[in-house]
């Protein structure tokens, strides 16, 4: 069985689909933007409602094949573009009165299942981890990046306390010969971690997360994506985001809070906030999480958190406070905000 056939049979579960649909209300029709098309679960569910239109994007060129059946079924209501969601504002088709914009962050089932992508610990193929439209691969990062910088990436983006220890071990190995596969990298990390058998998760998990985030500039992309989505939404438009790890959720939560009435003044002696500095009139105070029956069907959903906000009629302004709050992440990734 070849890789393509294997991927076609991979079961795709759009995370918290029912909760997302209840928030964005496609039964009332309108235009929707699916910023992380993946297997097309959200787009297909929305298009089942006859008065809807969907513009979907994904940076992964291999995902385009999943969009073709929808293009064939809904030629006047569905469009797909290979693009990073930081660039959604540059697509003419997105200059629309969007009813909702949806982000489903992290890896898709297809990316995880494709051994050639190098996302899994046991992959013996080229050390890749690229989501698409990348400047460099994990192979280049692991084998050429300065040891101290590598340690910083692992510690900050992976919340890995042994970042320096792992970077030193990687540096020791790469001086002898290049590290070529995810399996080899995972083995080196496992060797660096003491008493790894005590871990409930693979000891390489946090390091793999950190390197993957860095290679794909995921936090920079998220920050820019949230900003661009907020520009596109008009009064009453919904911005919904499903995140899978604490850094993503922290960014989403802070963005919504900073530009809604949930942000409090640092001092009662300061004047009240200018109402024009509020971009969202309604924000979910707590994240929505999957039901237990969904977690049983799709273990990947267990760490998912869904947050949403509803845009008001105020004119968009560039969120300097937000940019400055997370600048250490964007600078670490080398992204431009």
C-alpha positions as CSV (number, residue, x, y, z in Angstrom):
1,X,0.0,0.0,0.0
2,X,1.5,3.3,-1.0
3,X,1.6,6.4,1.2
4,X,-1.2,8.2,-0.7
5,X,-3.6,5.3,-0.3
6,X,-2.7,5.0,3.4
7,X,-3.5,8.7,4.0
8,X,-6.8,8.5,2.1
9,X,-7.9,5.9,4.6
10,X,-6.8,7.9,7.6
11,X,-9.9,8.8,9.6
12,X,-10.3,12.5,9.9
13,X,-12.2,14.0,12.9
14,X,-12.8,17.8,12.9
15,X,-12.4,18.6,16.6
16,X,-15.5,19.8,18.5
17,X,-17.4,20.1,15.2
18,X,-20.8,20.4,16.9
19,X,-19.7,23.1,19.3
20,X,-18.1,25.1,16.4
21,X,-21.3,24.8,14.3
22,X,-23.4,26.0,17.3
23,X,-21.2,29.1,17.6
24,X,-21.0,30.1,14.0
25,X,-24.6,29.3,13.0
26,X,-24.3,28.3,9.3
27,X,-28.0,27.5,9.2
28,X,-28.5,31.2,8.8
29,X,-26.3,31.3,5.7
30,X,-23.4,33.6,4.9
31,X,-19.7,33.5,4.1
32,X,-17.3,31.5,6.2
33,X,-13.5,31.3,6.1
34,X,-11.8,28.0,7.1
35,X,-8.2,29.0,7.9
36,X,-7.0,25.5,8.4
37,X,-8.7,23.3,5.9
38,X,-6.9,20.0,6.7
39,X,-9.2,17.1,5.8
40,X,-12.0,19.5,5.1
41,X,-14.3,18.6,8.1
42,X,-15.4,22.1,9.0
43,X,-15.8,23.2,5.4
44,X,-17.9,20.2,4.4
45,X,-20.2,20.5,7.4
46,X,-20.8,24.2,6.7
47,X,-21.5,23.6,3.0
48,X,-24.3,21.2,4.0
49,X,-26.3,24.4,4.7
50,X,-27.5,25.7,1.3
51,X,-27.1,29.4,1.8
52,X,-23.4,29.2,2.8
53,X,-20.2,30.0,1.0
54,X,-16.8,28.8,2.2
55,X,-13.3,30.1,1.4
56,X,-10.7,27.6,2.7
57,X,-7.0,27.9,3.0
58,X,-4.1,25.6,4.1
59,X,-0.4,26.0,3.8
60,X,0.1,22.3,3.1
61,X,0.1,21.6,-0.7
62,X,-0.8,17.9,-0.1
63,X,-4.1,18.9,1.4
64,X,-5.4,20.3,-1.9
65,X,-6.5,16.8,-3.0
66,X,-9.0,16.8,-0.1
67,X,-10.5,20.0,-1.4
68,X,-11.2,18.7,-5.0
69,X,-14.4,16.8,-4.1
70,X,-15.9,19.9,-2.4
71,X,-14.9,22.1,-5.4
72,X,-16.7,19.6,-7.7
73,X,-19.8,19.4,-5.5
74,X,-20.0,23.1,-4.7
75,X,-18.3,25.0,-7.6
76,X,-20.1,28.2,-6.9
77,X,-19.9,28.1,-3.1
78,X,-16.4,26.7,-2.3
79,X,-12.9,28.0,-3.0
80,X,-9.6,26.6,-1.8
81,X,-6.2,28.3,-1.7
82,X,-2.7,27.1,-0.6
83,X,-1.7,29.9,1.7
84,X,-0.6,30.6,5.2
85,X,-3.4,32.1,7.3
86,X,-1.3,35.2,8.0
87,X,-2.1,36.1,4.4
88,X,-5.8,35.7,4.4
89,X,-6.3,39.5,3.9
90,X,-4.3,39.4,0.7
91,X,-6.8,37.1,-1.1
92,X,-9.4,39.0,-3.1
93,X,-12.0,36.4,-2.4
94,X,-11.7,37.2,1.3
95,X,-12.7,40.8,1.0
96,X,-16.1,39.6,2.1
97,X,-18.6,40.1,4.9
98,X,-17.6,37.0,6.7
99,X,-20.1,35.5,9.1
100,X,-17.3,33.5,10.8
101,X,-13.6,32.8,10.6
102,X,-12.4,29.4,12.0
103,X,-8.9,28.3,13.1
104,X,-8.1,24.7,14.0
105,X,-4.5,24.9,15.0
106,X,-1.8,22.2,15.3
107,X,-1.3,19.1,13.2
108,X,-3.9,17.3,11.1
109,X,-4.4,13.6,11.3
110,X,-3.0,13.3,7.8
111,X,0.2,15.1,8.6
112,X,0.7,12.9,11.7
113,X,0.0,9.7,9.8
114,X,2.3,10.5,6.9
115,X,5.7,9.0,7.8
116,X,7.5,11.0,5.2
117,X,6.6,14.3,7.0
118,X,8.8,13.4,10.0
119,X,6.3,14.6,12.6
120,X,6.1,11.2,14.4
121,X,8.9,9.9,16.7
122,X,9.3,6.7,14.8
123,X,9.7,8.2,11.3
124,X,12.8,6.9,9.5
125,X,12.5,9.3,6.7
126,X,14.1,12.7,6.1
127,X,13.9,15.0,9.2
128,X,11.2,17.4,7.8
129,X,8.3,18.6,10.0
130,X,7.3,21.2,7.4
131,X,3.7,22.2,7.3
132,X,4.2,24.0,4.0
133,X,5.5,27.3,2.6
134,X,8.6,27.0,4.8
135,X,12.0,28.7,4.8
136,X,13.9,25.7,6.2
137,X,13.4,22.1,7.4
138,X,14.0,20.6,10.8
139,X,17.0,18.9,9.3
140,X,18.7,22.3,8.8
141,X,17.7,23.5,12.2
142,X,18.9,20.5,14.1
143,X,22.2,20.2,12.2
144,X,23.2,23.8,11.8
145,X,21.6,26.1,14.4
146,X,23.8,27.5,17.1
147,X,23.7,25.2,20.2
148,X,22.7,28.0,22.6
149,X,19.9,29.2,20.4
150,X,18.7,25.6,19.9
151,X,18.6,25.2,23.7
152,X,16.5,28.4,24.0
153,X,14.0,27.2,21.4
154,X,13.5,23.9,23.2
155,X,13.1,25.5,26.6
156,X,10.8,28.3,25.6
157,X,8.7,26.9,22.8
158,X,8.6,23.4,24.3
159,X,8.5,24.3,28.0
160,X,11.3,21.8,28.3
161,X,13.3,22.3,31.5
162,X,16.1,20.1,30.1
163,X,16.5,22.2,26.9
164,X,20.2,22.9,27.5
165,X,21.0,19.3,28.2
166,X,19.1,18.1,25.1
167,X,20.8,20.7,22.9
168,X,24.2,19.7,24.2
169,X,23.5,16.0,23.4
170,X,22.3,16.9,19.9
171,X,25.4,19.0,19.3
172,X,27.6,16.1,20.4
173,X,25.9,13.8,17.9
174,X,25.8,16.2,14.9
175,X,29.5,16.8,15.2
176,X,30.1,13.2,14.3
177,X,27.5,12.9,11.5
178,X,24.3,14.6,10.5
179,X,21.1,13.7,12.3
180,X,18.8,12.6,9.4
181,X,15.5,11.2,10.8
182,X,12.9,11.8,13.5
183,X,13.6,8.4,14.9
184,X,17.3,9.2,15.3
185,X,16.4,12.6,16.9
186,X,13.9,11.0,19.3
187,X,16.5,8.5,20.4
188,X,19.1,11.2,21.1
189,X,16.6,13.2,23.2
190,X,15.6,10.0,25.1
191,X,19.2,9.4,25.9
192,X,19.6,13.0,27.2
193,X,16.6,12.7,29.5
194,X,17.3,10.9,32.8
195,X,14.9,8.3,34.1
196,X,12.7,8.8,31.0
197,X,10.7,5.6,31.8
198,X,8.9,7.7,34.5
199,X,7.3,9.9,31.8
200,X,3.7,9.4,30.9
201,X,4.4,10.8,27.4
202,X,7.4,10.2,25.1
203,X,10.4,12.1,26.5
204,X,10.9,13.7,23.1
205,X,7.4,15.2,23.0
206,X,8.2,18.7,24.2
207,X,11.4,19.0,22.1
208,X,9.5,17.9,18.9
209,X,6.8,20.4,19.7
210,X,9.4,23.2,20.1
211,X,11.3,22.4,16.9
212,X,8.0,22.0,14.9
213,X,6.7,25.4,16.1
214,X,10.0,27.0,15.3
215,X,10.3,25.5,11.8
216,X,6.8,26.5,10.9
217,X,6.8,29.9,12.8
218,X,3.5,28.7,14.3
219,X,3.2,31.4,17.0
220,X,4.0,34.2,14.6
221,X,1.5,32.8,12.2
222,X,-1.2,32.6,14.9
223,X,-0.6,36.2,16.0
224,X,-0.8,37.5,12.4
225,X,-3.7,35.3,11.6
226,X,-5.8,36.6,14.6
227,X,-5.0,40.2,13.5
228,X,-5.9,39.6,9.9
229,X,-9.1,37.8,10.8
230,X,-10.2,40.6,13.1
231,X,-9.7,43.0,10.2
232,X,-12.0,41.0,7.9
233,X,-14.8,40.5,10.4
234,X,-17.7,43.0,10.5
235,X,-20.2,43.7,13.2
236,X,-21.5,40.4,14.5
237,X,-18.8,38.2,12.9
238,X,-17.5,35.3,14.9
239,X,-13.8,34.4,15.4
240,X,-13.4,30.8,16.6
241,X,-10.1,29.2,17.5
242,X,-9.3,25.6,18.5
243,X,-5.9,25.3,20.1
244,X,-3.9,22.3,21.3
245,X,-1.2,23.5,23.6
246,X,-0.7,26.1,26.3
247,X,1.3,28.6,24.2
248,X,-1.4,28.8,21.6
249,X,-4.2,29.0,24.1
250,X,-2.4,31.7,26.0
251,X,-2.1,33.8,22.9
252,X,-5.7,33.4,21.9
253,X,-7.0,34.1,25.4
254,X,-4.9,37.3,25.7
255,X,-5.9,38.6,22.3
256,X,-9.6,38.2,23.0
257,X,-9.2,39.7,26.5
258,X,-7.1,42.7,25.4
259,X,-9.6,43.8,22.8
260,X,-12.9,43.1,24.7
261,X,-14.6,44.4,27.8
262,X,-12.9,41.5,29.8
263,X,-9.7,43.6,30.0
264,X,-9.7,45.5,33.3
265,X,-7.8,48.7,34.2
266,X,-4.5,48.1,36.0
267,X,-5.7,50.7,38.6
268,X,-9.0,52.1,39.7
269,X,-7.5,55.5,39.6
270,X,-6.9,55.4,35.9
271,X,-9.6,56.6,33.5
272,X,-12.0,54.1,32.1
273,X,-10.9,52.4,28.8
274,X,-12.0,54.1,25.6
275,X,-14.8,52.1,24.1
276,X,-13.3,52.5,20.7
277,X,-10.3,50.3,21.9
278,X,-12.7,47.3,22.2
279,X,-13.0,45.2,19.1
280,X,-15.1,42.3,20.5
281,X,-18.5,42.7,22.1
282,X,-18.8,39.2,23.4
283,X,-16.0,36.8,24.4
284,X,-16.1,33.3,25.8
285,X,-14.6,33.7,29.3
286,X,-13.7,30.0,29.7
287,X,-12.6,27.6,26.9
288,X,-14.9,25.0,25.6
289,X,-13.4,21.5,25.8
290,X,-14.4,18.2,24.1
291,X,-17.0,15.8,25.5
292,X,-15.6,12.5,26.8
293,X,-17.3,10.5,24.0
294,X,-15.3,12.6,21.4
295,X,-12.1,12.0,23.2
296,X,-12.7,8.3,23.1
297,X,-13.2,8.4,19.3
298,X,-10.3,10.9,18.7
299,X,-7.6,10.9,21.3
300,X,-6.0,13.9,19.6
301,X,-8.9,16.0,20.8
302,X,-8.2,15.5,24.5
303,X,-6.0,18.7,24.8
304,X,-8.2,20.9,22.6
305,X,-9.6,24.2,23.8
306,X,-12.1,26.2,21.8
307,X,-12.4,30.0,22.4
308,X,-14.5,32.4,20.4
309,X,-15.3,36.1,20.2
310,X,-17.9,38.2,18.4
311,X,-16.7,41.3,16.5
312,X,-18.3,44.7,17.1
313,X,-18.7,47.7,14.8
314,X,-15.6,49.6,15.9
315,X,-13.0,50.4,13.3
316,X,-9.9,48.1,13.4
317,X,-6.7,49.4,14.8
318,X,-3.4,47.7,15.0
319,X,-3.1,45.9,18.4
320,X,0.3,47.1,19.6
321,X,-0.3,45.9,23.2
322,X,-0.9,42.4,21.9
323,X,2.2,42.4,19.6
324,X,4.4,43.7,22.4
325,X,3.1,41.1,24.9
326,X,4.2,38.2,22.8
327,X,7.2,39.7,21.0
328,X,9.7,37.3,22.7
329,X,8.0,34.4,20.8
330,X,8.0,36.1,17.4
331,X,11.6,37.3,17.8
332,X,12.6,33.8,18.8
333,X,11.0,32.4,15.7
334,X,12.5,35.1,13.5
335,X,9.0,36.3,12.4
336,X,8.1,39.8,11.5
337,X,5.1,41.4,13.1
